[in-house]
């Protein structure tokens, strides 16, 4: 009996061991099945890719910032570039109304005389700061060389009262860029207020005032043939009309300040025709004293008490 009991005890131990082994096997099989099920579910329910926003401003904001004040712009996303830069300009405070504003520029005046008509074009201190902000975006994009820029541009809108023309808005049109060249889209720039007209352009250039402070042949071609939607109607910008009083063009190189040129349609057209027929194009004559094509004009800063 003792041996029988011993055998029985031994048999009970072996039976318990077999049960434990079966339990482990079943646990392994269950975990394997769960893992296989998870894989199958993952394969049959793939996560859908995130669809980019169709809103230009959302797309621009998704690209992030180069730093606190400079958004990252995209060479190919013209409408997103315009959306983020116009939003940036809206945030620029007036230097006289906010003492701690980073830009404390003074108002500037540029006087031009075209077809016997004098025009004194005035930029407020805030508008000067807005153009400075655009230049910061242009020169501080990532991956630029010492003299390189991501070229940006803006239309200048204004209102006339006799000989005085006040700049009312700085508007960035949709644009693509490649290095130091721009490609504008003929997009609607939105409604104009009563009496508001296109009065000029602004854009950045690489390099210095000596080497790049003059209009390029690409600039010249656009000024002769460019189009835009103004006030709901599309038309060539270089033709006089109810929405255009094109008076000046400003070029600002990376290392320099404003280089302004009177927008004389006749002489610009003549220079463009000469460049087309007899290259190379004598663009430097636009700022050469005594040249028939000289259109260079100075800007003046207002004294602080006149702001």
C-alpha positions in Angstrom: 0.0 0.0 0.0 2.8 2.3 0.8 4.2 1.7 -2.7 0.8 2.1 -4.1 0.3 5.3 -2.3 3.8 6.3 -3.5 2.9 5.4 -7.0 -0.3 7.3 -6.7 1.5 10.3 -5.4 4.0 10.1 -8.2 1.2 9.7 -10.7 -0.4 12.9 -9.3 2.8 14.9 -9.6 3.2 13.8 -13.3 -0.4 14.7 -14.0 0.1 18.2 -12.5 3.2 18.7 -14.6 1.3 17.8 -17.8 -1.5 20.2 -16.9 1.0 23.0 -16.3 2.7 22.3 -19.7 -0.7 22.2 -21.5 -1.6 25.6 -19.8 1.6 27.2 -21.0 1.1 25.9 -24.5 -2.5 27.2 -24.6 -1.3 30.6 -23.4 1.4 30.8 -26.1 -1.2 29.8 -28.7 -3.6 32.5 -27.4 -0.9 35.2 -27.5 0.1 34.1 -31.0 -3.5 34.3 -32.2 -3.9 37.7 -30.7 -0.8 39.0 -32.4 -1.8 37.5 -35.7 -5.2 39.0 -35.3 -3.7 42.5 -34.6 -1.5 42.2 -37.8 -4.5 41.2 -39.9 -6.6 44.1 -38.5 -3.7 46.5 -39.1 -3.4 45.3 -42.7 -7.1 45.5 -43.4 -7.6 48.9 -41.7 -4.6 50.9 -42.9 -4.5 54.4 -41.5 -5.5 56.9 -44.1 -2.9 59.4 -45.1 -3.5 62.9 -43.7 -5.1 65.0 -46.5 -3.4 68.5 -46.8 -5.7 71.4 -46.0 -7.2 73.1 -49.0 -7.0 76.5 -47.3 -3.8 78.3 -48.3 -3.3 79.9 -44.9 -3.5 76.5 -43.2 -1.0 75.0 -45.6 1.4 77.9 -45.0 1.1 77.6 -41.2 1.7 73.9 -41.3 5.1 74.5 -42.8 6.1 76.3 -39.6 8.4 79.2 -39.0 12.1 79.9 -39.6 12.1 81.9 -36.4 9.6 83.8 -34.3 8.9 86.4 -37.0 9.7 84.7 -40.3 7.4 82.1 -41.8 8.8 79.4 -44.0 7.6 80.0 -47.6 7.2 77.4 -50.4 8.7 78.0 -53.9 5.7 76.3 -55.5 2.7 77.1 -53.3 1.8 80.6 -54.6 -1.5 81.1 -52.8 -0.1 79.9 -49.5 2.8 82.3 -49.8 0.4 85.2 -50.4 -1.9 84.1 -47.6 0.8 83.9 -44.9 2.6 87.1 -46.0 -0.5 89.2 -46.1 -1.4 87.8 -42.6 2.1 88.8 -41.5 1.7 92.3 -42.8 -1.6 92.7 -40.9 0.2 92.0 -37.7 2.7 94.8 -38.1 1.9 97.6 -35.6 2.3 101.3 -36.2 5.6 102.4 -34.8 4.1 105.6 -33.3 1.2 103.7 -31.6 3.3 100.9 -30.0 6.4 102.2 -28.3 7.9 98.7 -28.0 7.4 97.7 -31.6 10.6 96.3 -33.1 10.4 98.6 -36.1 10.4 102.3 -35.5 10.7 103.5 -39.1 9.7 107.0 -40.2 7.3 107.9 -43.0 8.9 108.2 -46.5 8.0 110.3 -49.5 8.9 109.7 -53.2 8.2 112.4 -55.7 7.8 111.6 -59.4 6.7 113.6 -62.4 5.1 111.6 -65.2 3.5 113.2 -68.3 3.8 116.6 -66.7 1.9 115.5 -63.6 3.6 115.7 -60.1 2.9 112.9 -57.6 4.2 112.9 -54.1 3.8 109.3 -52.9 3.8 108.9 -49.1 4.4 105.7 -47.2 3.5 105.8 -43.5 5.9 104.5 -40.9 3.8 101.3 -40.6 4.0 100.7 -44.3 7.8 101.2 -44.3 7.9 98.6 -41.5 5.7 96.2 -43.5 8.1 96.3 -46.4 11.0 95.8 -43.9 9.2 92.7 -42.7 8.8 91.4 -46.2 12.5 91.8 -46.7 13.3 89.9 -43.5 11.2 87.0 -44.9 13.1 87.2 -48.2 16.6 87.2 -46.8 16.2 84.8 -43.8 14.8 81.7 -45.5 16.8 78.6 -44.9 19.7 77.5 -47.1 20.5 80.9 -48.6 24.0 81.9 -49.6 25.6 85.2 -48.5 24.1 87.2 -51.4 21.0 85.1 -52.1 17.4 85.8 -51.3 14.0 84.1 -51.7 12.6 86.9 -53.8 9.3 88.3 -52.6 7.1 91.1 -54.1 4.1 93.2 -53.3 1.7 95.6 -55.0 1.3 99.1 -53.6 -2.3 100.5 -53.5 -3.0 104.1 -52.8 -5.4 107.1 -53.2 -4.7 110.4 -54.9 -5.7 113.9 -53.7 -4.4 116.3 -56.3 -0.6 115.9 -56.2 -0.5 113.9 -53.0 -0.8 110.1 -53.1 -1.1 108.2 -49.9 -0.2 104.5 -49.9 -3.2 102.7 -48.4 -2.2 99.1 -48.5 0.7 96.7 -49.2 -0.7 93.6 -50.9 1.3 90.4 -51.6 0.0 88.7 -54.8 0.2 84.9 -55.3 3.7 84.1 -56.4 6.2 81.2 -56.9 9.9 81.8 -56.7 13.1 80.1 -57.8 16.2 81.7 -56.3 16.2 85.3 -57.4 13.3 85.1 -59.9 9.5 85.4 -59.4 6.5 84.0 -61.2 3.2 85.8 -60.5 -0.2 84.2 -60.9 -2.9 86.4 -62.4 -5.1 86.1 -59.4 -7.8 88.4 -58.0 -6.3 90.8 -55.5 -9.7 91.5 -53.9 -12.0 94.5 -53.9 -10.7 98.0 -53.9 -12.0 100.7 -51.6 -13.5 103.9 -53.2 -10.7 105.8 -55.0 -8.1 103.1 -54.4 -5.7 102.2 -57.3 -2.6 100.3 -58.0 0.2 102.8 -57.7 3.4 100.8 -57.7 5.4 97.6 -56.9 8.0 96.5 -54.5 10.3 93.5 -54.6 13.6 92.2 -53.2 16.8 91.4 -55.1 19.9 89.5 -54.1 23.3 91.1 -53.8 24.1 94.8 -53.2 22.8 98.1 -54.4 25.8 98.4 -56.8 25.2 95.0 -58.5 21.4 94.5 -58.0 19.9 97.8 -57.2 18.2 98.1 -60.6 15.3 96.6 -62.4 16.1 93.3 -64.1 15.1 92.2 -67.6 12.5 89.9 -66.0 11.1 92.9 -64.1 11.0 94.9 -67.2 9.1 92.2 -69.1 6.5 91.9 -66.3 6.0 95.7 -66.2 5.2 95.7 -69.9 3.0 92.6 -70.1 1.9 91.7 -66.5 -1.8 91.2 -65.7 -3.8 91.1 -62.5 -7.4 91.1 -61.3 -8.1 94.5 -59.7 -11.5 95.4 -58.4 -13.0 92.3 -60.0 -11.8 93.0 -63.5 -8.7 91.6 -65.2 -6.5 93.8 -67.4 -2.9 94.5 -68.3 -1.3 96.4 -65.4 0.7 98.7 -67.8 -2.5 100.2 -69.4 -4.1 103.2 -67.8 -7.5 102.5 -66.3 -9.8 103.3 -63.4 -7.9 100.9 -61.1 -4.3 101.7 -62.2 -2.2 104.8 -61.6 1.2 103.1 -61.8 3.7 105.7 -60.5 6.8 103.9 -59.2 8.7 100.6 -58.7 10.9 99.8 -55.7 13.8 97.3 -55.7 15.5 96.5 -52.4 18.6 94.4 -52.6 19.7 92.1 -49.8 22.4 94.5 -48.7 20.9 97.9 -49.3 17.8 100.0 -49.1 15.1 101.2 -51.5 16.1 101.8 -55.1 13.0 103.6 -56.6 12.2 104.2 -60.2 9.5 106.3 -61.8 7.1 104.1 -63.8 7.3 105.9 -67.2 5.3 103.6 -69.5 6.7 105.1 -72.7 10.4 104.9 -71.7 10.0 101.5 -70.1 8.4 100.3 -73.3 11.1 101.8 -75.5 13.8 100.2 -73.3 12.0 96.8 -73.4 11.8 97.0 -77.3 15.5 97.8 -77.5 16.4 94.9 -75.2 14.4 92.6 -77.4 16.0 93.7 -80.6 19.5 94.5 -79.6 20.8 92.6 -76.5 22.4 92.9 -74.1 19.9 95.1 -72.3 21.3 98.4 -71.0 19.4 98.2 -67.7 22.0 100.3 -65.8 20.8 103.3 -67.9 17.7 103.3 -65.7 19.9 104.9 -63.0 22.5 106.7 -65.1 22.4 110.5 -65.0 22.0 112.0 -68.5 20.6 108.7 -70.0 17.3 108.9 -71.9 16.2 106.0 -69.9 17.1 107.4 -66.4 14.1 106.9 -64.1 15.9 106.7 -60.8 14.3 108.8 -58.0 15.1 109.3 -54.3 13.1 108.8 -51.2 13.0 111.2 -48.3 12.2 110.5 -44.7 9.7 112.8 -42.9 10.8 114.5 -39.6 9.3 112.8 -36.6 7.0 115.8 -35.8 5.3 115.3 -39.2 4.3 111.6 -38.7 
